[in-house]
Amino acid sequence: MNFSQIDLDETHIRLTTDLNEHGLKRHIFSLRRDLKDYIFRNRDFSLSLEPLEMPDSDLSDIVFRMYESSLCADVGPMACVAGTISELSLDYLIERESHYSIVENGGDIAMINDRKALCGIYSNNEVLGNSIAFEIKSRKKPLAICTSSGKIGHSISFGDADSVTVIGKSASICDGLATRIANAVKGDSSQGKVSSALECCDDYREFFDGALIICAENVGTIGRLPKIVETNDFQEGSNSGY
């Protein structure tokens, strides 16, 4: 198994893969170039906090998928950027016949694993700390695990969640949904905040498999989640234990 870090401007990928030679850094550079070229010509794409109508003109893979996912999640396109890069990176590795690859980009994970894997949940919660993880069974299809927080990281969030983790098939969509649901973690108490977020989840059930919401002393879940297990405490930037 090969472990590596890929850093390109704002993109910080932690990669575990069964491929010895893959050239993923070049592919990510190409994705980022396409995105930057599009933003240069369409400033609203990078600034909007709401979905934008998709133009009819030819779009690169990354831009098309960000438009598509933002419409599903009711967020601006850039709320989906990290998950989209993770997803397209995994697609690239699968095309090269990878059976075990985990691409983590700022808490947004796209993975395929032909053996069991652990994915740590970094919430910095006062009760749970950082000592729980999802136990991911061996699988032959891609899985997305994306996390947003109102307290950790640089992404814009309007809610008070310690963490919102969304699991599904598409990291691009799950990234946007994690932001959308985290924005709904509002209320007069932590219980009320979690309830509000769960109500928000109901509006998007067709787009994800399960979600975990952590806020102070309250935890909420919806849908199907992997088994949650205790792990050794880990630090930010290590939200995946492989």
KEKE-3310 file (N, C-alpha, C; in steps of 0.2 Angstrom, whole numbers, plus 5000, padded with zeros to 4 digits):
npx = (5004:5003:5007:5004:5006:4998:5000:4993:4992:4977:4972:4974:4978:4977:4983:4979:4984:4983:4990:5006:5012:5004:5001:4993:4994:4997:4985:4976:4981:4977:4963:4962:4967:4957:4946:4951:4952:4939:4933:4940:4933:4920:4915:4905:4903:4912:4909:4895:4883:4873:4864:4868:4861:4864:4875:4872:4884:4899:4906:4920:4924:4925:4919:4906:4902:4902:4892:4881:4880:4879:4866:4859:4861:4857:4867:4881:4891:4905:4905:4905:4918:4929:4925:4922:4934:4940:4932:4933:4946:4947:4939:4948:4959:4952:4950:4962:4963:4963:4959:4959:4959:4960:4955:4957:4952:4954:4944:4935:4930:4933:4932:4937:4937:4944:4946:4943:4942:4945:4938:4941:4931:4932:4928:4931:4923:4916:4912:4913:4926:4939:4939:4931:4926:4921:4918:4922:4916:4923:4921:4916:4912:4912:4913:4907:4912:4909:4913:4907:4909:4904:4913:4926:4940:4941:4930:4915:4902:4885:4880:4880:4887:4897:4901:4896:4893:4891:4886:4887:4885:4892:4905:4905:4892:4889:4898:4893:4880:4884:4888:4876:4867:4875:4873:4860:4861:4855:4847:4839:4845:4857:4850:4839:4846:4851:4839:4834:4843:4841:4828:4831:4839:4829:4824:4833:4834:4835:4848:4858:4865:4866:4868:4877:4876:4884:4883:4888:4882:4874:4869:4864:4857:4853:4846:4856:4871:4889:4896:4900:4914:4926:4941:4959:4963:4964:4972:4968:4967:4970:4959:4956:4958:4968)
npy = (4994:5011:5027:5044:5062:5075:5091:5106:5122:5127:5114:5099:5084:5068:5053:5036:5021:5006:5007:5008:5017:5031:5044:5054:5067:5075:5074:5080:5093:5096:5096:5107:5117:5118:5122:5134:5142:5143:5150:5162:5167:5167:5174:5174:5160:5157:5165:5164:5159:5151:5139:5140:5142:5130:5133:5131:5129:5119:5111:5108:5092:5094:5107:5105:5094:5101:5111:5103:5096:5106:5110:5099:5100:5113:5123:5135:5133:5131:5126:5113:5109:5103:5090:5086:5086:5076:5065:5064:5062:5049:5042:5043:5034:5022:5019:5016:5003:5002:4994:4997:5012:5028:5044:5058:5075:5088:5083:5078:5063:5051:5035:5018:5001:4985:4979:4979:4995:5010:5025:5039:5051:5067:5079:5086:5086:5090:5079:5067:5068:5065:5051:5041:5031:5027:5010:5003:4991:4979:4983:4984:4995:5013:5024:5038:5050:5063:5078:5092:5107:5119:5125:5121:5122:5130:5132:5141:5141:5142:5137:5129:5117:5104:5094:5088:5074:5066:5052:5043:5040:5049:5059:5073:5077:5074:5082:5095:5093:5091:5104:5110:5104:5107:5120:5121:5118:5125:5134:5135:5127:5113:5101:5106:5111:5100:5093:5102:5101:5087:5088:5096:5086:5077:5083:5080:5066:5058:5059:5054:5042:5041:5051:5059:5069:5080:5089:5098:5090:5082:5070:5066:5054:5049:5038:5025:5020:5016:5004:5011:5014:5013:5022:5026:5042:5055:5068:5084:5084:5071:5063:5051:5034:5022)
npz = (5000:4996:5002:5001:5000:4992:4987:4980:4978:4985:4987:4996:4997:5004:5001:5000:4991:4981:4970:4962:4952:4947:4943:4948:4953:4942:4936:4945:4944:4931:4933:4942:4934:4924:4931:4937:4925:4921:4931:4930:4919:4923:4936:4945:4948:4957:4968:4972:4984:4982:4971:4954:4937:4925:4912:4894:4886:4882:4895:4907:4915:4929:4932:4927:4935:4948:4946:4944:4956:4966:4963:4967:4981:4985:4987:4984:4970:4974:4986:4984:4979:4985:4987:4974:4968:4975:4971:4957:4956:4962:4953:4942:4947:4948:4935:4932:4937:4951:4966:4979:4985:4994:4994:5002:5004:5013:5023:5015:5008:4995:4991:4988:4993:4994:5006:5023:5031:5041:5045:5053:5063:5064:5075:5086:5097:5114:5121:5114:5109:5098:5095:5088:5075:5058:5053:5039:5028:5017:5000:4982:4976:4973:4988:4997:5010:5018:5027:5036:5046:5058:5066:5064:5052:5036:5028:5023:5035:5041:5053:5069:5071:5078:5070:5054:5045:5030:5020:5005:4988:4979:4981:4977:4978:4991:4998:4996:5002:5015:5019:5017:5026:5038:5039:5043:5057:5069:5082:5099:5108:5109:5107:5100:5089:5082:5079:5070:5060:5056:5051:5040:5033:5028:5017:5007:5005:4994:4989:4997:5008:5022:5037:5050:5063:5074:5089:5102:5117:5110:5098:5081:5069:5053:5041:5033:5040:5042:5054:5069:5078:5092:5093:5094:5100:5088:5077:5070:5052:5051:5048:5043:5046:5040)
capx = (5000:5007:5004:5007:5002:4998:4998:4993:4988:4972:4971:4978:4976:4981:4981:4982:4982:4987:4994:5013:5012:4997:5001:4987:4996:4996:4978:4973:4984:4973:4957:4962:4968:4951:4942:4953:4951:4932:4932:4942:4928:4914:4916:4899:4904:4916:4906:4888:4882:4867:4865:4867:4859:4870:4875:4872:4890:4903:4910:4925:4921:4925:4914:4900:4900:4901:4886:4876:4880:4876:4859:4856:4862:4855:4872:4885:4896:4912:4904:4906:4924:4934:4922:4922:4941:4941:4928:4936:4953:4945:4937:4955:4962:4948:4951:4969:4962:4964:4954:4959:4961:4956:4957:4955:4954:4951:4939:4930:4934:4931:4936:4935:4941:4943:4947:4940:4945:4943:4938:4940:4927:4935:4923:4933:4917:4918:4910:4916:4933:4941:4940:4927:4927:4917:4921:4920:4917:4925:4916:4918:4909:4915:4909:4909:4911:4911:4912:4907:4909:4903:4918:4933:4941:4940:4924:4909:4896:4881:4877:4884:4888:4904:4903:4890:4896:4886:4889:4883:4889:4895:4908:4904:4886:4890:4902:4888:4875:4887:4888:4869:4865:4878:4870:4854:4862:4853:4842:4840:4848:4860:4845:4835:4850:4852:4833:4833:4847:4838:4823:4834:4841:4823:4823:4838:4836:4837:4854:4863:4863:4866:4871:4879:4876:4887:4883:4889:4881:4868:4871:4858:4858:4848:4848:4861:4878:4893:4897:4904:4919:4930:4948:4963:4962:4968:4972:4965:4971:4970:4952:4955:4963:4968)
capy = (5000:5017:5033:5050:5069:5079:5098:5110:5128:5126:5107:5096:5077:5063:5047:5029:5017:5000:5008:5010:5022:5033:5051:5058:5074:5078:5074:5085:5099:5098:5098:5114:5122:5119:5126:5141:5145:5144:5155:5168:5169:5167:5176:5172:5153:5156:5169:5163:5155:5148:5136:5144:5139:5127:5135:5126:5128:5114:5112:5103:5088:5097:5112:5102:5091:5106:5114:5097:5094:5112:5110:5094:5102:5119:5127:5137:5128:5131:5121:5106:5109:5098:5083:5085:5084:5069:5060:5064:5058:5042:5039:5042:5029:5016:5018:5012:4997:5002:4991:5000:5019:5032:5050:5063:5081:5093:5080:5075:5057:5047:5029:5011:4997:4978:4976:4984:5002:5014:5032:5043:5056:5073:5084:5090:5087:5090:5073:5061:5069:5062:5044:5037:5030:5022:5004:5002:4985:4978:4984:4985:5001:5019:5027:5045:5052:5071:5082:5100:5110:5126:5127:5119:5123:5137:5133:5145:5138:5147:5133:5128:5109:5101:5091:5085:5069:5064:5047:5042:5037:5054:5064:5079:5079:5073:5088:5100:5092:5092:5111:5112:5102:5110:5127:5121:5116:5131:5133:5138:5122:5108:5096:5109:5112:5093:5092:5106:5098:5081:5090:5097:5080:5074:5086:5078:5059:5054:5060:5052:5035:5042:5057:5059:5076:5080:5096:5098:5084:5078:5067:5063:5050:5047:5033:5020:5022:5011:5003:5016:5010:5018:5022:5030:5049:5057:5075:5086:5082:5064:5060:5044:5029:5017)
capz = (5000:4995:5006:4999:5001:4986:4988:4974:4980:4990:4987:5000:4996:5007:4997:5001:4985:4979:4964:4963:4948:4945:4940:4951:4954:4935:4934:4949:4941:4925:4935:4945:4928:4920:4936:4937:4919:4921:4936:4927:4914:4926:4943:4949:4949:4963:4973:4973:4989:4980:4965:4948:4932:4921:4905:4888:4883:4884:4902:4909:4920:4936:4932:4926:4941:4953:4944:4945:4964:4969:4962:4971:4988:4986:4989:4979:4967:4977:4992:4982:4975:4988:4986:4967:4966:4978:4967:4950:4958:4963:4946:4938:4950:4947:4928:4931:4940:4958:4970:4986:4985:4998:4993:5007:5003:5018:5026:5010:5006:4990:4992:4986:4997:4994:5012:5029:5032:5046:5044:5059:5063:5068:5077:5092:5102:5121:5124:5110:5107:5092:5096:5085:5068:5054:5051:5032:5026:5010:4995:4976:4973:4977:4993:4999:5017:5018:5033:5037:5053:5060:5071:5062:5045:5033:5024:5026:5037:5045:5058:5075:5071:5079:5063:5050:5040:5025:5017:4999:4982:4976:4986:4975:4981:4999:5001:4996:5007:5022:5020:5017:5033:5043:5039:5047:5064:5072:5087:5106:5112:5105:5104:5094:5083:5079:5076:5064:5054:5054:5047:5033:5029:5025:5010:5002:5006:4988:4986:5001:5011:5029:5039:5057:5066:5081:5091:5109:5120:5106:5091:5077:5064:5048:5035:5034:5042:5044:5061:5073:5083:5096:5090:5097:5098:5082:5077:5064:5046:5051:5049:5040:5048:5035)
cpx = (5004:5003:5007:5003:5003:4995:4998:4988:4983:4970:4976:4976:4980:4978:4984:4979:4986:4991:5001:5014:5005:4997:4996:4988:4995:4989:4974:4975:4979:4966:4957:4963:4961:4946:4944:4952:4943:4930:4934:4937:4921:4914:4911:4900:4907:4913:4899:4888:4875:4868:4864:4865:4865:4869:4874:4879:4894:4907:4915:4921:4920:4920:4907:4897:4898:4894:4880:4875:4877:4869:4856:4856:4859:4861:4876:4889:4902:4911:4905:4913:4929:4932:4923:4929:4943:4938:4931:4943:4952:4943:4944:4958:4959:4949:4958:4969:4964:4958:4954:4963:4957:4959:4953:4957:4950:4944:4933:4933:4930:4935:4933:4940:4939:4945:4944:4945:4942:4943:4936:4935:4930:4930:4925:4928:4919:4917:4914:4923:4934:4943:4935:4928:4922:4921:4918:4921:4920:4920:4920:4916:4912:4910:4912:4908:4914:4909:4912:4907:4907:4909:4925:4934:4940:4934:4919:4904:4892:4878:4882:4886:4896:4906:4896:4894:4890:4890:4884:4888:4894:4898:4907:4897:4886:4893:4897:4883:4878:4887:4881:4866:4868:4875:4864:4855:4861:4847:4844:4844:4852:4855:4841:4839:4850:4845:4832:4837:4844:4832:4825:4836:4835:4822:4828:4839:4837:4844:4860:4861:4862:4870:4872:4880:4879:4887:4883:4887:4876:4871:4864:4861:4852:4850:4853:4868:4882:4893:4901:4908:4923:4937:4952:4962:4967:4968:4969:4970:4972:4963:4951:4960:4963:4971)
cpy = (5006:5023:5039:5057:5073:5086:5103:5116:5126:5118:5103:5088:5073:5056:5041:5025:5011:5001:5010:5017:5025:5040:5055:5065:5078:5079:5080:5092:5101:5100:5105:5119:5123:5123:5133:5145:5147:5150:5162:5171:5170:5168:5173:5164:5152:5160:5167:5158:5151:5144:5141:5139:5136:5130:5129:5124:5122:5115:5106:5098:5091:5102:5109:5098:5095:5109:5109:5096:5100:5112:5105:5096:5109:5124:5130:5132:5126:5127:5114:5104:5103:5091:5081:5083:5077:5064:5059:5061:5051:5039:5038:5036:5022:5014:5015:5006:4997:4998:4994:5007:5024:5039:5055:5070:5086:5090:5078:5069:5054:5040:5022:5006:4990:4975:4981:4990:5005:5021:5036:5049:5062:5078:5088:5091:5086:5083:5067:5062:5068:5055:5039:5037:5026:5016:5003:4995:4985:4979:4985:4991:5007:5021:5034:5046:5059:5074:5089:5102:5117:5129:5125:5120:5129:5138:5137:5140:5143:5143:5132:5120:5108:5098:5088:5080:5066:5058:5045:5039:5042:5059:5071:5082:5079:5079:5094:5099:5092:5099:5113:5110:5105:5117:5127:5119:5123:5130:5136:5133:5117:5103:5099:5110:5105:5092:5096:5103:5091:5083:5092:5091:5077:5077:5083:5070:5055:5054:5057:5045:5037:5048:5056:5066:5076:5087:5096:5091:5080:5076:5065:5059:5050:5043:5028:5022:5016:5010:5009:5013:5015:5017:5026:5037:5051:5065:5077:5085:5075:5060:5054:5039:5023:5010)
cpz = (5000:4998:5003:5000:4994:4987:4982:4976:4986:4991:4991:5001:5000:5004:4999:4995:4984:4973:4965:4958:4946:4942:4942:4951:4947:4934:4938:4946:4935:4928:4938:4939:4925:4925:4936:4931:4918:4925:4934:4923:4917:4934:4947:4952:4956:4969:4976:4979:4988:4973:4959:4942:4927:4914:4900:4885:4886:4891:4903:4914:4927:4937:4931:4932:4947:4952:4946:4953:4968:4968:4966:4978:4990:4989:4983:4976:4971:4983:4990:4979:4978:4986:4979:4965:4969:4973:4960:4951:4958:4956:4942:4941:4948:4939:4927:4936:4947:4961:4977:4985:4990:4997:4998:5005:5008:5021:5021:5007:5000:4991:4989:4990:4996:5000:5017:5029:5038:5044:5050:5058:5067:5069:5083:5097:5109:5124:5121:5109:5100:5092:5094:5078:5064:5052:5044:5029:5019:5005:4988:4972:4977:4983:4995:5006:5017:5024:5033:5044:5053:5064:5069:5054:5043:5029:5027:5028:5042:5051:5064:5076:5073:5072:5060:5045:5036:5021:5011:4994:4979:4981:4984:4978:4988:5002:5001:5001:5014:5024:5021:5024:5038:5044:5043:5054:5068:5077:5094:5110:5107:5102:5099:5088:5079:5076:5070:5058:5052:5049:5040:5029:5025:5018:5005:5002:5000:4986:4991:5005:5019:5031:5047:5059:5073:5083:5099:5112:5116:5100:5088:5071:5059:5043:5038:5035:5043:5051:5064:5078:5087:5093:5095:5095:5092:5082:5070:5058:5046:5052:5045:5043:5044:5038)
residu = (MET:ASN:PHE:SER:GLN:ILE:ASP:LEU:ASP:GLU:THR:HIS:ILE:ARG:LEU:THR:THR:ASP:LEU:ASN:GLU:HIS:GLY:LEU:LYS:ARG:HIS:ILE:PHE:SER:LEU:ARG:ARG:ASP:LEU:LYS:ASP:TYR:ILE:PHE:ARG:ASN:ARG:ASP:PHE:SER:LEU:SER:LEU:GLU:PRO:LEU:GLU:MET:PRO:ASP:SER:ASP:LEU:SER:ASP:ILE:VAL:PHE:ARG:MET:TYR:GLU:SER:SER:LEU:CYS:ALA:ASP:VAL:GLY:PRO:MET:ALA:CYS:VAL:ALA:GLY:THR:ILE:SER:GLU:LEU:SER:LEU:ASP:TYR:LEU:ILE:GLU:ARG:GLU:SER:HIS:TYR:SER:ILE:VAL:GLU:ASN:GLY:GLY:ASP:ILE:ALA:MET:ILE:ASN:ASP:ARG:LYS:ALA:LEU:CYS:GLY:ILE:TYR:SER:ASN:ASN:GLU:VAL:LEU:GLY:ASN:SER:ILE:ALA:PHE:GLU:ILE:LYS:SER:ARG:LYS:LYS:PRO:LEU:ALA:ILE:CYS:THR:SER:SER:GLY:LYS:ILE:GLY:HIS:SER:ILE:SER:PHE:GLY:ASP:ALA:ASP:SER:VAL:THR:VAL:ILE:GLY:LYS:SER:ALA:SER:ILE:CYS:ASP:GLY:LEU:ALA:THR:ARG:ILE:ALA:ASN:ALA:VAL:LYS:GLY:ASP:SER:SER:GLN:GLY:LYS:VAL:SER:SER:ALA:LEU:GLU:CYS:CYS:ASP:ASP:TYR:ARG:GLU:PHE:PHE:ASP:GLY:ALA:LEU:ILE:ILE:CYS:ALA:GLU:ASN:VAL:GLY:THR:ILE:GLY:ARG:LEU:PRO:LYS:ILE:VAL:GLU:THR:ASN:ASP:PHE:GLN:GLU:GLY:SER:ASN:SER:GLY:TYR)
# end
